[in-house]
């Protein structure tokens, strides 16, 4: 028996087969090219993007094993326990909510180019949304042995500011160029407990000189708290100190509270020219 094949049909089958093979090869090549295509990241970003940049805060749930250093105190120690000191432990003063503009404000006067920059609290640095405003209470040193709470400080308008955060977001010291001790130490810890921290940008064991930053409503790194408690119990001749970029703790929830002082005076944390340089209108 002989099979008879139509010549024209066989040629058409060969053409179709060749076409399908070419399509398959092109598809494989396109997939490989896509897999090898470089991924674009926003500057300082953490998520690949082809359209726009989205801010993702630095969040970590890993056990923090950071070890902190201590530096010699230049003057001091305090004349009373830090936990009972109205200039060191902000919880003693307390604060009350106020109605104020929750955005940067422009204030006149001279500018210190080495003032601490609050954007450095975050990584990458940023201008967060302002979530609340408060008056810190004054401290009356004459009413008792350790003083007592006075009236709310109403000048300037805001003395404690809420900054919007993501729960678990890593926190760092506000940035400033000058170091206060060798090896790049920029700030010293005047007071530390689980939910609050007081930093000074000198080596003086006082809030009366230089810049002081109070941080409230955060999880302070337990290792930093433990070192502070050890140094405090030993007489405060040494106190913990921090570098820029050294994680001091993390945000508890949606808001970090911050106050800033200059030679003892509470300043307005919303001031653009002082604490938020570079964030123009």
C-alpha positions in Angstrom: 0.0 0.0 0.0 1.3 3.4 -0.9 0.5 6.6 1.1 0.0 9.6 -1.1 0.9 13.1 0.2 -0.3 16.3 -1.3 2.8 18.4 -1.8 1.1 21.8 -1.3 -0.3 20.7 2.1 3.0 19.4 3.3 4.7 22.7 2.5 2.0 24.6 4.4 2.5 22.4 7.5 6.2 23.0 7.4 5.6 26.8 7.3 3.2 26.7 10.3 5.6 24.6 12.3 8.4 26.9 11.7 6.3 29.9 12.7 5.2 28.4 16.0 8.8 27.5 16.8 9.9 31.0 16.2 7.1 32.4 18.5 8.2 30.0 21.3 11.8 31.1 21.0 10.9 34.8 21.0 8.7 34.3 24.1 11.5 32.5 26.0 14.0 35.3 25.0 11.6 38.0 26.2 11.0 36.3 29.6 14.8 36.0 30.1 15.3 39.7 29.2 12.6 40.7 31.6 14.2 38.6 34.4 17.6 40.2 33.8 16.3 43.8 33.5 17.7 46.0 36.3 15.2 47.0 39.1 14.8 50.7 39.7 14.7 51.9 43.3 13.8 55.4 44.5 16.7 57.3 46.1 16.8 55.9 49.6 13.8 53.7 48.8 13.1 50.1 49.7 10.4 49.1 47.1 11.1 48.6 43.3 9.1 51.0 41.2 8.6 52.0 37.6 6.2 54.9 38.3 6.6 56.9 41.5 8.5 56.8 44.8 6.8 55.7 48.0 8.3 56.3 51.5 8.8 53.1 53.6 10.2 53.8 57.1 13.0 51.6 58.5 11.1 49.0 60.6 12.7 46.0 62.2 11.3 43.3 64.5 14.7 41.6 65.0 16.3 41.5 68.5 18.4 44.6 68.8 21.9 43.7 70.2 23.3 47.2 69.8 26.1 48.0 72.2 26.5 51.6 73.3 29.4 53.6 74.6 29.9 56.0 77.5 32.0 59.2 77.5 33.4 61.3 80.4 31.2 64.1 81.6 32.9 67.5 81.5 30.9 69.2 84.3 28.5 68.0 86.9 27.1 65.8 88.4 23.6 67.0 88.9 22.6 68.5 92.3 19.8 66.0 92.7 18.7 62.6 91.3 18.0 62.8 87.6 14.6 61.1 88.0 13.6 63.9 90.4 15.0 66.7 88.3 12.5 68.9 86.6 15.0 69.9 83.9 16.0 66.4 83.1 12.9 64.1 83.4 10.1 65.7 81.3 7.5 63.5 82.9 7.7 65.6 86.1 6.7 68.7 84.2 4.1 67.1 82.0 2.3 68.9 79.1 -1.2 69.9 77.9 -2.6 69.8 74.4 -3.1 73.1 72.6 -4.6 74.2 69.3 -1.9 75.4 66.9 -0.8 75.2 63.2 0.4 71.7 62.5 3.0 72.7 59.9 6.3 74.4 59.6 6.4 78.1 60.6 8.8 80.9 59.8 10.4 82.7 62.7 12.7 85.7 62.5 16.1 86.2 64.1 19.5 84.7 63.7 20.1 81.0 62.7 22.6 78.6 64.0 23.8 76.4 61.1 24.8 73.7 63.7 21.4 73.4 65.3 20.1 69.8 65.7 18.0 68.8 62.7 14.8 66.9 63.7 14.6 65.2 60.3 17.5 63.1 61.4 15.2 61.3 63.9 14.2 59.2 60.9 16.0 57.1 58.3 15.9 58.3 55.6 15.6 61.8 57.0 12.2 63.3 56.4 9.7 66.0 57.3 6.9 64.0 58.9 3.3 65.1 59.3 2.8 67.1 62.5 0.1 65.2 64.5 -0.3 67.2 67.7 0.8 70.3 69.6 1.3 70.8 73.3 2.4 73.3 76.0 5.1 71.9 78.4 4.6 73.1 82.0 7.1 75.4 83.6 9.0 74.3 86.7 8.9 76.2 89.9 12.2 75.5 91.8 11.1 77.5 94.9 8.0 75.6 95.9 9.6 72.4 97.3 13.0 70.8 97.8 13.0 69.5 94.2 10.6 72.1 92.8 7.1 71.5 91.4 5.0 72.0 88.3 4.1 75.5 87.4 1.8 77.0 84.7 1.9 75.9 81.0 4.6 77.7 79.0 2.7 79.6 76.4 5.6 81.5 74.7 6.5 80.1 72.3 3.1 78.8 71.1 4.2 75.2 70.9 6.9 73.6 73.1 6.1 69.9 72.5 5.3 68.6 69.0 3.8 65.3 67.8 5.5 63.7 64.8 3.7 61.1 62.8 5.5 57.7 62.8 4.9 54.1 61.8 4.7 51.6 64.6 8.2 50.0 65.1 9.9 52.6 63.0 13.6 53.0 63.9 14.6 56.3 65.6 18.0 58.1 65.8 19.4 61.3 67.3 18.6 64.6 65.5 21.7 65.3 63.3 24.3 68.0 64.0 27.7 68.5 62.5 30.0 69.1 65.6 31.1 66.1 67.7 31.2 66.4 71.4 33.8 63.7 71.9 36.3 61.7 69.8 35.1 58.9 67.5 32.1 60.9 66.2 30.0 61.1 69.4 27.3 63.8 68.8 25.0 63.7 71.8 25.0 62.5 75.4 22.2 60.9 77.3 21.0 62.9 80.4 18.1 60.6 81.2 16.7 57.3 79.9 13.8 55.1 80.8 11.7 52.7 78.7 9.5 55.3 77.2 11.4 58.6 77.3 14.9 60.0 76.5 16.7 63.3 77.2 19.7 64.1 75.0 22.2 67.0 75.3 24.6 68.1 72.6 27.4 68.9 75.1 29.3 66.9 77.7 27.7 68.9 80.5 25.5 67.1 83.0 22.8 69.8 82.8 20.0 71.1 80.5 21.2 74.7 81.1 23.9 74.7 78.4 23.7 74.0 74.7 20.9 72.1 72.9 18.7 69.6 74.7 16.2 67.3 73.0 13.4 65.5 74.9 11.8 62.4 73.3 8.5 61.0 74.6 6.3 58.0 73.6 9.0 55.7 72.2 10.6 52.3 72.9 14.1 53.2 74.1 16.6 50.5 73.3 16.8 48.4 76.5 20.6 48.2 76.2 20.8 52.0 76.2 18.5 52.2 79.3 20.6 49.6 81.1 23.9 51.4 80.4 22.3 54.7 81.5 21.1 53.2 84.8 24.6 51.7 85.4 26.3 55.0 84.7 23.8 56.9 86.8 24.2 54.6 89.8 28.0 54.9 89.5 27.9 58.7 90.0 27.5 60.0 86.5 31.2 60.7 85.8 30.5 58.8 82.6 27.2 58.9 80.6 26.0 57.1 77.4 26.7 58.9 74.2 25.4 58.4 70.6 26.6 58.7 67.0 24.4 59.7 64.1 22.8 56.7 62.5 23.0 54.7 65.8 19.5 53.4 66.5 18.4 54.6 69.9 15.0 52.9 69.9 11.7 52.7 67.9 8.3 54.3 67.6 5.6 52.8 69.8 2.7 53.8 67.6 1.6 56.6 65.3 3.2 59.5 67.2 6.6 60.5 68.6 6.7 63.6 70.9 9.7 65.9 70.7 10.7 69.1 72.6 13.9 71.1 71.9 15.7 73.6 74.2 18.5 76.1 73.7 20.4 77.0 76.9 17.5 75.8 79.0 14.7 77.6 77.1 12.0 75.6 75.4 11.9 76.5 71.7 9.2 76.0 69.1 9.9 72.6 67.3 8.0 73.8 64.2 10.6 76.5 63.3 11.7 75.9 59.7 15.0 77.9 59.8 16.2 76.3 63.0 15.2 72.6 63.2 14.1 71.8 59.7 16.7 73.4 57.4 16.2 72.7 53.7 12.5 72.1 53.8 11.4 75.1 51.9 7.8 76.3 51.3 
